[in-house]
Amino acid sequence: MNSEFLLQSEVVYSGTAFNIRLDSIALDDGTAVTSETVDTSDSVIILPLLGDSKIVLIQQYRYAVEGWVLEAPAGGIQDGESPLAAAERELLEETGYRAGEMEALGSFWLAPGISNEFMHAFVARDMILEGSQLEKDELIHTAIHDIELITSPSSAGIIQDAKTLGLLWLFRHWYDGN
């Protein structure tokens, strides 16, 4: 946080995946307001390509929305880990695939109104199936789809996960140039 505006900061919740911080900040006119921030590590998201016509997505049960969500494999960057190493680890954990080639597509703030999470997007190619290594709290099923699922206008609305939509926006620009 920019110390020029910060008056006071307090961690009101400390968890394993994130902390919640209440900051008192000064506006330009001197008014003090409270900002609630989900403080978490940066993260990665990966679009695995199988050849020229297939992609690997996951169906993950998300407790917060009480349902299954179609999304790209993703996860947090661990302390001391590079975004590329995290992408390789998350891809293997969630899909069972290892990429022969991984290319960065770009990065973006995931939800800057409430969180400081910065997400790094990758496309993975030359996939080798090795077997998933799910974490104990993950309910995930791998789903192989035709690439048209993400390139066709008729598929709008099928994916409702914001981080996956951000990845797909970056991928479409990369895909058009390749």
C-alpha positions as a Markdown table, in Angstrom:
| # | Residue | x | y | z |
|---|---|---|---|---|
| 1 | Met | 0.0 | 0.0 | 0.0 |
| 2 | Asn | 1.2 | 3.5 | -0.8 |
| 3 | Ser | 2.3 | 4.9 | 2.5 |
| 4 | Glu | 1.4 | 8.4 | 1.4 |
| 5 | Phe | -2.3 | 7.5 | 1.8 |
| 6 | Leu | -2.1 | 4.8 | 4.6 |
| 7 | Leu | -3.1 | 6.0 | 8.0 |
| 8 | Gln | -3.5 | 2.6 | 9.7 |
| 9 | Ser | -3.5 | -1.1 | 8.7 |
| 10 | Glu | -4.8 | -4.1 | 10.7 |
| 11 | Val | -5.0 | -7.8 | 9.7 |
| 12 | Val | -8.5 | -8.8 | 11.0 |
| 13 | Tyr | -8.3 | -12.4 | 9.6 |
| 14 | Ser | -5.3 | -14.6 | 8.9 |
| 15 | Gly | -5.9 | -17.8 | 7.0 |
| 16 | Thr | -3.9 | -20.3 | 5.1 |
| 17 | Ala | -5.0 | -19.0 | 1.7 |
| 18 | Phe | -5.4 | -15.3 | 2.4 |
| 19 | Asn | -5.6 | -12.6 | 5.0 |
| 20 | Ile | -8.2 | -9.8 | 5.3 |
| 21 | Arg | -6.8 | -6.4 | 6.0 |
| 22 | Leu | -8.6 | -3.3 | 7.1 |
| 23 | Asp | -6.8 | -0.1 | 6.1 |
| 24 | Ser | -7.6 | 3.4 | 7.0 |
| 25 | Ile | -6.6 | 5.6 | 4.1 |
| 26 | Ala | -6.7 | 9.4 | 3.5 |
| 27 | Leu | -8.4 | 10.7 | 0.4 |
| 28 | Asp | -7.0 | 13.7 | -1.5 |
| 29 | Asp | -9.3 | 16.0 | 0.5 |
| 30 | Gly | -8.0 | 14.5 | 3.8 |
| 31 | Thr | -11.1 | 12.4 | 4.5 |
| 32 | Ala | -10.3 | 9.1 | 6.1 |
| 33 | Val | -12.0 | 6.0 | 4.7 |
| 34 | Thr | -11.7 | 2.3 | 5.4 |
| 35 | Ser | -10.6 | -0.1 | 2.7 |
| 36 | Glu | -11.1 | -3.9 | 3.0 |
| 37 | Thr | -8.5 | -5.9 | 1.2 |
| 38 | Val | -8.1 | -9.6 | 0.6 |
| 39 | Asp | -4.3 | -10.0 | 0.9 |
| 40 | Thr | -3.0 | -13.1 | -1.0 |
| 41 | Ser | -0.2 | -14.4 | -3.0 |
| 42 | Asp | 0.1 | -13.9 | -6.7 |
| 43 | Ser | -1.2 | -16.7 | -8.9 |
| 44 | Val | -1.1 | -18.4 | -12.3 |
| 45 | Ile | -3.6 | -19.7 | -14.8 |
| 46 | Ile | -2.8 | -22.1 | -17.7 |
| 47 | Leu | -4.5 | -23.0 | -21.0 |
| 48 | Pro | -3.3 | -26.4 | -22.0 |
| 49 | Leu | -3.5 | -27.2 | -25.7 |
| 50 | Leu | -3.7 | -30.7 | -27.0 |
| 51 | Gly | -2.5 | -30.5 | -30.6 |
| 52 | Asp | -4.2 | -27.9 | -32.8 |
| 53 | Ser | -7.8 | -28.6 | -32.0 |
| 54 | Lys | -8.3 | -29.6 | -28.3 |
| 55 | Ile | -7.9 | -27.8 | -24.9 |
| 56 | Val | -7.8 | -29.1 | -21.4 |
| 57 | Leu | -10.1 | -27.4 | -18.9 |
| 58 | Ile | -11.2 | -28.6 | -15.4 |
| 59 | Gln | -14.6 | -28.9 | -13.8 |
| 60 | Gln | -14.0 | -27.8 | -10.2 |
| 61 | Tyr | -16.5 | -27.8 | -7.3 |
| 62 | Arg | -16.4 | -24.3 | -5.8 |
| 63 | Tyr | -17.9 | -24.2 | -2.4 |
| 64 | Ala | -18.5 | -20.4 | -2.5 |
| 65 | Val | -20.9 | -20.7 | -5.4 |
| 66 | Glu | -22.2 | -24.2 | -4.4 |
| 67 | Gly | -21.6 | -25.7 | -7.8 |
| 68 | Trp | -19.3 | -27.0 | -10.4 |
| 69 | Val | -17.4 | -24.4 | -12.5 |
| 70 | Leu | -15.7 | -24.9 | -15.8 |
| 71 | Glu | -12.3 | -23.2 | -15.7 |
| 72 | Ala | -8.7 | -23.3 | -16.6 |
| 73 | Pro | -6.2 | -24.9 | -14.2 |
| 74 | Ala | -4.9 | -22.3 | -11.8 |
| 75 | Gly | -3.4 | -21.7 | -8.4 |
| 76 | Gly | -1.2 | -19.7 | -6.1 |
| 77 | Ile | 2.5 | -19.0 | -6.4 |
| 78 | Gln | 4.4 | -20.4 | -3.4 |
| 79 | Asp | 7.1 | -18.4 | -1.6 |
| 80 | Gly | 10.3 | -18.4 | -3.6 |
| 81 | Glu | 8.6 | -19.9 | -6.7 |
| 82 | Ser | 8.6 | -18.2 | -10.1 |
| 83 | Pro | 5.3 | -17.8 | -12.0 |
| 84 | Leu | 6.6 | -20.3 | -14.6 |
| 85 | Ala | 7.5 | -23.0 | -12.0 |
| 86 | Ala | 4.0 | -22.4 | -10.3 |
| 87 | Ala | 2.3 | -22.8 | -13.7 |
| 88 | Glu | 4.2 | -26.1 | -14.4 |
| 89 | Arg | 3.3 | -27.4 | -10.9 |
| 90 | Glu | -0.4 | -26.4 | -11.0 |
| 91 | Leu | -0.8 | -27.9 | -14.5 |
| 92 | Leu | 0.5 | -31.2 | -13.3 |
| 93 | Glu | -1.4 | -31.2 | -10.0 |
| 94 | Glu | -4.8 | -30.3 | -11.5 |
| 95 | Thr | -4.7 | -32.0 | -14.9 |
| 96 | Gly | -2.0 | -34.7 | -14.8 |
| 97 | Tyr | -0.3 | -33.1 | -17.8 |
| 98 | Arg | 3.2 | -31.8 | -18.1 |
| 99 | Ala | 3.9 | -29.2 | -20.8 |
| 100 | Gly | 6.8 | -29.6 | -23.2 |
| 101 | Glu | 6.5 | -25.9 | -23.8 |
| 102 | Met | 5.0 | -23.1 | -21.7 |
| 103 | Glu | 4.6 | -19.5 | -23.0 |
| 104 | Ala | 3.6 | -16.5 | -21.0 |
| 105 | Leu | 0.6 | -14.6 | -22.4 |
| 106 | Gly | 0.4 | -11.7 | -20.0 |
| 107 | Ser | -0.7 | -10.8 | -16.5 |
| 108 | Phe | -3.6 | -9.0 | -14.9 |
| 109 | Trp | -5.1 | -8.0 | -11.5 |
| 110 | Leu | -7.8 | -10.5 | -10.7 |
| 111 | Ala | -10.2 | -8.4 | -8.6 |
| 112 | Pro | -8.4 | -5.1 | -7.8 |
| 113 | Gly | -11.4 | -3.6 | -6.0 |
| 114 | Ile | -11.0 | -6.1 | -3.2 |
| 115 | Ser | -7.8 | -8.0 | -3.7 |
| 116 | Asn | -4.1 | -7.6 | -4.4 |
| 117 | Glu | -3.9 | -10.9 | -6.3 |
| 118 | Phe | -1.9 | -10.5 | -9.6 |
| 119 | Met | -2.4 | -13.4 | -12.0 |
| 120 | His | 0.1 | -14.6 | -14.6 |
| 121 | Ala | -1.4 | -16.4 | -17.7 |
| 122 | Phe | 0.3 | -19.1 | -19.7 |
| 123 | Val | -0.4 | -21.3 | -22.7 |
| 124 | Ala | 0.9 | -24.9 | -22.5 |
| 125 | Arg | 1.8 | -27.0 | -25.5 |
| 126 | Asp | 3.3 | -30.4 | -26.3 |
| 127 | Met | 1.4 | -32.0 | -23.5 |
| 128 | Ile | 2.5 | -35.3 | -21.8 |
| 129 | Leu | 0.0 | -37.1 | -19.6 |
| 130 | Glu | 1.6 | -38.2 | -16.3 |
| 131 | Gly | -1.4 | -38.4 | -13.9 |
| 132 | Ser | -2.9 | -35.8 | -11.6 |
| 133 | Gln | -1.7 | -35.0 | -8.1 |
| 134 | Leu | -4.7 | -33.2 | -6.6 |
| 135 | Glu | -4.5 | -31.4 | -3.3 |
| 136 | Lys | -6.7 | -33.1 | -0.6 |
| 137 | Asp | -9.2 | -30.2 | -0.6 |
| 138 | Glu | -9.8 | -30.1 | -4.4 |
| 139 | Leu | -12.7 | -31.6 | -6.2 |
| 140 | Ile | -11.6 | -31.6 | -9.8 |
| 141 | His | -12.4 | -33.4 | -13.0 |
| 142 | Thr | -10.4 | -33.0 | -16.2 |
| 143 | Ala | -12.4 | -32.0 | -19.3 |
| 144 | Ile | -11.1 | -32.1 | -22.8 |
| 145 | His | -12.9 | -29.8 | -25.3 |
| 146 | Asp | -12.7 | -28.8 | -28.9 |
| 147 | Ile | -10.9 | -25.4 | -29.2 |
| 148 | Glu | -14.1 | -24.0 | -30.7 |
| 149 | Leu | -15.5 | -23.9 | -27.1 |
| 150 | Ile | -13.3 | -20.8 | -26.6 |
| 151 | Thr | -13.0 | -19.4 | -30.1 |
| 152 | Ser | -16.6 | -19.5 | -31.3 |
| 153 | Pro | -19.0 | -16.7 | -30.5 |
| 154 | Ser | -21.7 | -19.3 | -30.1 |
| 155 | Ser | -20.0 | -20.6 | -26.9 |
| 156 | Ala | -20.4 | -17.3 | -25.1 |
| 157 | Gly | -21.7 | -17.8 | -21.5 |
| 158 | Ile | -20.4 | -21.4 | -21.2 |
| 159 | Ile | -17.4 | -20.2 | -19.1 |
| 160 | Gln | -18.5 | -18.0 | -16.2 |
| 161 | Asp | -15.2 | -17.9 | -14.3 |
| 162 | Ala | -13.6 | -14.4 | -14.4 |
| 163 | Lys | -10.0 | -15.6 | -14.3 |
| 164 | Thr | -10.6 | -18.0 | -17.1 |
| 165 | Leu | -12.3 | -15.3 | -19.2 |
| 166 | Gly | -9.2 | -13.1 | -18.7 |
| 167 | Leu | -7.0 | -15.9 | -19.8 |
| 168 | Leu | -9.1 | -16.5 | -22.9 |
| 169 | Trp | -9.0 | -12.8 | -23.8 |
| 170 | Leu | -5.2 | -13.0 | -23.7 |
| 171 | Phe | -5.2 | -16.3 | -25.6 |
| 172 | Arg | -7.4 | -15.1 | -28.4 |
| 173 | His | -4.8 | -12.3 | -29.1 |
| 174 | Trp | -2.0 | -14.8 | -29.0 |
| 175 | Tyr | -3.9 | -17.3 | -31.1 |
| 176 | Asp | -4.7 | -14.8 | -33.8 |
| 177 | Gly | -1.0 | -14.0 | -34.1 |
| 178 | Asn | 0.2 | -17.6 | -34.3 |
